[in-house]
C-alpha cells in the first residue's frame, strides 16, 4: 500500500512539473492549419473588437525553402488569427495582399511550381484557406512580366493586379492600413 501511494504521489508530482514546463501550443482561431499563434491572456494592449480592421499588405519576401509556405505568407494567417484572438469578430477583419518580387513565385500553379522547383506548391492550401476567410490575393502583373511568367501559370486562387504599386495606393485611399511583409 505504501509503495502504491509513493508511486502515485511521484507520478502526480512529475505530471504537475511536466505540465508547468511544457511550451504553450499554438492556436488557430480562424485560419486553420496556418499562422498558429499563442494565447496572450496577460496582454494589456489588445485589438479593439469594435473597430473594423482594413489592411493591405505588400508581400515581397520569399524563402529559400520552396517546399514550405513562405513566412511572409504565413504572416497573413497570423495577422487574422491574432486579431481574432484579441476579440475582433471575423466580419470586421478585411485583408488584401499583393505579392511581387520574391513572393511572386508562390502564385505559380501546381504544374508550373513543380516544374520550376521540383516540389508541389505548398502555398496553394494556404491560399485556399485564406480565400475561404475573405482574404483578397493579388499578384503584380509587372512582376510576372519581368520574370516572363505567363498569366496562365498563376494559380486560380490568386488574381492578377495591374501592379503592387497601384493596388497599394488604391486600397490605402479606401482607408486600408498598409503593412509590408
MARDRENGU-5825 format. One record per residue (C-alpha): residue in three letters; chain; residue number from 0; x, y, z. Coordinates in Angstrom, 2 decimals, always signed. Example, Ala and Ser with C-alpha at 12.3 -4.5 7.8 and 13.67 -1.06 7.14 Angstrom:
rec residu ALA chaine A num 0 east +12.30 north -4.50 up +7.80
rec residu SER chaine A num 1 east +13.67 north -1.06 up +7.14
% end
This chain:
rec residu UNK chaine A num 0 east +0.00 north +0.00 up +0.00
rec residu UNK chaine A num 1 east +2.80 north +2.44 up +0.91
rec residu UNK chaine A num 2 east +4.58 north +1.55 up -2.32
rec residu UNK chaine A num 3 east +1.46 north +2.22 up -4.40
rec residu UNK chaine A num 4 east +0.88 north +5.53 up -2.60
rec residu UNK chaine A num 5 east +4.51 north +6.57 up -3.13
rec residu UNK chaine A num 6 east +4.29 north +5.63 up -6.83
rec residu UNK chaine A num 7 east +1.04 north +7.59 up -7.26
rec residu UNK chaine A num 8 east +2.48 north +10.63 up -5.48
rec residu UNK chaine A num 9 east +5.63 north +10.52 up -7.63
rec residu UNK chaine A num 10 east +3.54 north +10.27 up -10.79
rec residu UNK chaine A num 11 east +1.33 north +13.17 up -9.70
rec residu UNK chaine A num 12 east +4.30 north +15.43 up -8.89
rec residu UNK chaine A num 13 east +6.07 north +14.51 up -12.15
rec residu UNK chaine A num 14 east +2.91 north +15.22 up -14.16
rec residu UNK chaine A num 15 east +2.43 north +18.59 up -12.45
rec residu UNK chaine A num 16 east +6.06 north +19.59 up -13.05
rec residu UNK chaine A num 17 east +5.89 north +18.45 up -16.67
rec residu UNK chaine A num 18 east +2.67 north +20.41 up -17.22
rec residu UNK chaine A num 19 east +4.31 north +23.57 up -15.86
rec residu UNK chaine A num 20 east +7.35 north +23.19 up -18.12
rec residu UNK chaine A num 21 east +5.62 north +22.42 up -21.41
rec residu UNK chaine A num 22 east +5.54 north +25.08 up -24.04
rec residu UNK chaine A num 23 east +2.20 north +26.57 up -24.93
rec residu UNK chaine A num 24 east +0.57 north +25.09 up -28.00
rec residu UNK chaine A num 25 east -0.33 north +27.29 up -30.97
rec residu UNK chaine A num 26 east -3.99 north +28.00 up -31.62
rec residu UNK chaine A num 27 east -5.80 north +28.74 up -34.90
rec residu UNK chaine A num 28 east -8.91 north +30.84 up -34.12
rec residu UNK chaine A num 29 east -9.88 north +31.48 up -37.77
rec residu UNK chaine A num 30 east -7.29 north +30.36 up -40.32
rec residu UNK chaine A num 31 east -6.87 north +26.66 up -39.62
rec residu UNK chaine A num 32 east -3.50 north +24.96 up -40.06
rec residu UNK chaine A num 33 east -1.56 north +28.13 up -40.87
rec residu UNK chaine A num 34 east -0.37 north +31.08 up -38.81
rec residu UNK chaine A num 35 east -0.59 north +29.44 up -35.40
rec residu UNK chaine A num 36 east -0.42 north +31.92 up -32.53
rec residu UNK chaine A num 37 east -0.18 north +31.72 up -28.76
rec residu UNK chaine A num 38 east -2.87 north +32.88 up -26.38
rec residu UNK chaine A num 39 east -1.82 north +36.07 up -24.63
rec residu UNK chaine A num 40 east -4.10 north +36.39 up -21.59
rec residu UNK chaine A num 41 east -1.70 north +38.79 up -19.86
rec residu UNK chaine A num 42 east -1.50 north +41.28 up -22.74
rec residu UNK chaine A num 43 east -2.73 north +44.75 up -21.84
rec residu UNK chaine A num 44 east -2.58 north +46.14 up -25.40
rec residu UNK chaine A num 45 east -5.18 north +44.34 up -27.49
rec residu UNK chaine A num 46 east -7.08 north +44.95 up -30.72
rec residu UNK chaine A num 47 east -10.32 north +46.85 up -30.32
rec residu UNK chaine A num 48 east -13.23 north +44.46 up -31.11
rec residu UNK chaine A num 49 east -15.43 north +47.45 up -32.01
rec residu UNK chaine A num 50 east -13.17 north +48.56 up -34.88
rec residu UNK chaine A num 51 east -13.26 north +47.40 up -38.48
rec residu UNK chaine A num 52 east -9.73 north +46.33 up -39.44
rec residu UNK chaine A num 53 east -8.88 north +47.01 up -43.08
rec residu UNK chaine A num 54 east -5.31 north +46.07 up -44.02
rec residu UNK chaine A num 55 east -3.50 north +45.95 up -47.37
rec residu UNK chaine A num 56 east -0.19 north +44.12 up -47.37
rec residu UNK chaine A num 57 east +2.79 north +44.50 up -49.67
rec residu UNK chaine A num 58 east +4.18 north +40.93 up -49.72
rec residu UNK chaine A num 59 east +7.66 north +40.99 up -51.25
rec residu UNK chaine A num 60 east +9.75 north +38.34 up -49.48
rec residu UNK chaine A num 61 east +10.11 north +34.68 up -50.25
rec residu UNK chaine A num 62 east +12.20 north +31.98 up -48.60
rec residu UNK chaine A num 63 east +14.94 north +29.64 up -49.79
rec residu UNK chaine A num 64 east +12.97 north +26.53 up -48.83
rec residu UNK chaine A num 65 east +10.45 north +26.15 up -51.65
rec residu UNK chaine A num 66 east +8.74 north +23.11 up -50.07
rec residu UNK chaine A num 67 east +7.15 north +25.15 up -47.26
rec residu UNK chaine A num 68 east +4.95 north +28.26 up -47.40
rec residu UNK chaine A num 69 east +6.91 north +31.50 up -47.22
rec residu UNK chaine A num 70 east +6.90 north +33.08 up -43.75
rec residu UNK chaine A num 71 east +5.68 north +36.33 up -45.31
rec residu UNK chaine A num 72 east +2.53 north +34.49 up -46.43
rec residu UNK chaine A num 73 east +2.12 north +32.62 up -43.14
rec residu UNK chaine A num 74 east +2.06 north +36.09 up -41.57
rec residu UNK chaine A num 75 east -1.20 north +36.79 up -43.43
rec residu UNK chaine A num 76 east -2.81 north +33.97 up -41.47
rec residu UNK chaine A num 77 east -1.13 north +35.12 up -38.24
rec residu UNK chaine A num 78 east -2.50 north +38.64 up -38.70
rec residu UNK chaine A num 79 east -6.05 north +37.32 up -38.95
rec residu UNK chaine A num 80 east -5.64 north +34.82 up -36.09
rec residu UNK chaine A num 81 east -4.08 north +37.44 up -33.79
rec residu UNK chaine A num 82 east -6.92 north +39.88 up -34.32
rec residu UNK chaine A num 83 east -9.46 north +37.14 up -33.73
rec residu UNK chaine A num 84 east -7.69 north +36.06 up -30.54
rec residu UNK chaine A num 85 east -7.87 north +39.72 up -29.47
rec residu UNK chaine A num 86 east -11.66 north +39.61 up -29.78
rec residu UNK chaine A num 87 east -12.19 north +41.14 up -33.24
rec residu UNK chaine A num 88 east -15.11 north +39.44 up -35.00
rec residu UNK chaine A num 89 east -14.23 north +37.71 up -38.26
rec residu UNK chaine A num 90 east -16.56 north +40.02 up -40.20
rec residu UNK chaine A num 91 east -14.51 north +43.04 up -39.02
rec residu UNK chaine A num 92 east -11.22 north +41.76 up -40.46
rec residu UNK chaine A num 93 east -10.58 north +42.71 up -44.11
rec residu UNK chaine A num 94 east -7.22 north +41.77 up -45.61
rec residu UNK chaine A num 95 east -5.84 north +42.36 up -49.09
rec residu UNK chaine A num 96 east -2.42 north +41.04 up -50.08
rec residu UNK chaine A num 97 east -0.44 north +41.81 up -53.21
rec residu UNK chaine A num 98 east +2.59 north +39.66 up -53.97
rec residu UNK chaine A num 99 east +5.60 north +40.75 up -56.01
rec residu UNK chaine A num 100 east +9.41 north +40.39 up -56.03
rec residu UNK chaine A num 101 east +10.47 north +37.05 up -54.43
rec residu UNK chaine A num 102 east +6.99 north +36.35 up -53.01
rec residu UNK chaine A num 103 east +5.67 north +36.23 up -56.58
rec residu UNK chaine A num 104 east +6.91 north +32.65 up -57.04
rec residu UNK chaine A num 105 east +4.30 north +31.43 up -54.55
rec residu UNK chaine A num 106 east +1.49 north +32.18 up -57.01
rec residu UNK chaine A num 107 east +2.54 north +29.62 up -59.61
rec residu UNK chaine A num 108 east +0.08 north +26.89 up -60.46
rec residu UNK chaine A num 109 east +0.81 north +23.40 up -59.17
rec residu UNK chaine A num 110 east +2.26 north +22.33 up -62.52
rec residu UNK chaine A num 111 east +4.39 north +25.45 up -63.04
rec residu UNK chaine A num 112 east +5.70 north +25.38 up -59.46
rec residu UNK chaine A num 113 east +6.59 north +21.68 up -59.68
rec residu UNK chaine A num 114 east +8.39 north +22.29 up -62.99
rec residu UNK chaine A num 115 east +10.38 north +25.24 up -61.58
rec residu UNK chaine A num 116 east +11.17 north +23.97 up -58.05
rec residu UNK chaine A num 117 east +10.66 north +20.18 up -58.25
rec residu UNK chaine A num 118 east +8.04 north +20.09 up -55.46
rec residu UNK chaine A num 119 east +4.31 north +20.70 up -55.10
rec residu UNK chaine A num 120 east +3.32 north +24.28 up -54.41
rec residu UNK chaine A num 121 east +2.88 north +24.47 up -50.59
rec residu UNK chaine A num 122 east +1.17 north +27.86 up -50.87
rec residu UNK chaine A num 123 east -1.97 north +26.62 up -52.62
rec residu UNK chaine A num 124 east -3.58 north +25.11 up -49.46
rec residu UNK chaine A num 125 east -2.72 north +28.34 up -47.59
rec residu UNK chaine A num 126 east -4.25 north +30.46 up -50.37
rec residu UNK chaine A num 127 east -7.38 north +28.31 up -50.32
rec residu UNK chaine A num 128 east -7.75 north +28.73 up -46.55
rec residu UNK chaine A num 129 east -7.12 north +32.49 up -46.72
rec residu UNK chaine A num 130 east -9.66 north +32.95 up -49.52
rec residu UNK chaine A num 131 east -12.18 north +30.89 up -47.55
rec residu UNK chaine A num 132 east -11.95 north +33.63 up -44.91
rec residu UNK chaine A num 133 east -12.29 north +36.54 up -47.32
rec residu UNK chaine A num 134 east -8.67 north +37.49 up -47.97
rec residu UNK chaine A num 135 east -8.18 north +39.08 up -51.40
rec residu UNK chaine A num 136 east -4.99 north +37.74 up -53.01
rec residu UNK chaine A num 137 east -3.28 north +39.50 up -55.92
rec residu UNK chaine A num 138 east -0.02 north +39.17 up -57.81
rec residu UNK chaine A num 139 east +1.66 north +42.11 up -59.52
rec residu UNK chaine A num 140 east +1.44 north +41.79 up -63.31
rec residu UNK chaine A num 141 east +4.64 north +43.77 up -63.63
rec residu UNK chaine A num 142 east +6.49 north +41.10 up -61.61
rec residu UNK chaine A num 143 east +5.03 north +38.41 up -63.85
rec residu UNK chaine A num 144 east +6.12 north +40.29 up -66.99
rec residu UNK chaine A num 145 east +9.61 north +40.97 up -65.63
rec residu UNK chaine A num 146 east +10.14 north +37.27 up -64.80
rec residu UNK chaine A num 147 east +8.49 north +36.12 up -68.04
rec residu UNK chaine A num 148 east +5.80 north +34.12 up -66.23
rec residu UNK chaine A num 149 east +2.70 north +33.62 up -68.41
rec residu UNK chaine A num 150 east -0.57 north +34.64 up -66.76
rec residu UNK chaine A num 151 east -1.91 north +31.12 up -67.40
rec residu UNK chaine A num 152 east +0.65 north +29.81 up -64.88
rec residu UNK chaine A num 153 east -0.91 north +31.74 up -61.97
rec residu UNK chaine A num 154 east -2.88 north +29.53 up -59.57
rec residu UNK chaine A num 155 east -6.64 north +30.25 up -59.68
rec residu UNK chaine A num 156 east -6.67 north +31.29 up -56.01
rec residu UNK chaine A num 157 east -4.74 north +34.46 up -56.90
rec residu UNK chaine A num 158 east -5.92 north +37.31 up -59.13
rec residu UNK chaine A num 159 east -3.65 north +39.44 up -61.31
rec residu UNK chaine A num 160 east -3.38 north +43.14 up -60.42
rec residu UNK chaine A num 161 east -2.07 north +45.92 up -62.63
rec residu UNK chaine A num 162 east +0.75 north +46.33 up -60.15
rec residu UNK chaine A num 163 east +1.66 north +46.20 up -56.48
rec residu UNK chaine A num 164 east +2.01 north +49.99 up -56.54
rec residu UNK chaine A num 165 east -1.49 north +50.66 up -57.89
rec residu UNK chaine A num 166 east -3.08 north +48.08 up -55.61
rec residu UNK chaine A num 167 east -1.39 north +49.54 up -52.53
rec residu UNK chaine A num 168 east -2.36 north +53.13 up -53.36
rec residu UNK chaine A num 169 east -5.94 north +52.21 up -54.30
rec residu UNK chaine A num 170 east -6.59 north +50.34 up -51.06
rec residu UNK chaine A num 171 east -4.86 north +52.98 up -48.92
rec residu UNK chaine A num 172 east -7.15 north +55.61 up -50.43
rec residu UNK chaine A num 173 east -10.07 north +53.32 up -49.47
rec residu UNK chaine A num 174 east -8.94 north +53.54 up -45.83
rec residu UNK chaine A num 175 east -6.81 north +50.39 up -45.57
rec residu UNK chaine A num 176 east -3.74 north +50.47 up -43.32
rec residu UNK chaine A num 177 east -0.57 north +49.44 up -45.18
rec residu UNK chaine A num 178 east +1.84 north +46.77 up -43.99
rec residu UNK chaine A num 179 east +4.92 north +45.27 up -45.63
rec residu UNK chaine A num 180 east +5.92 north +41.62 up -45.24
% end
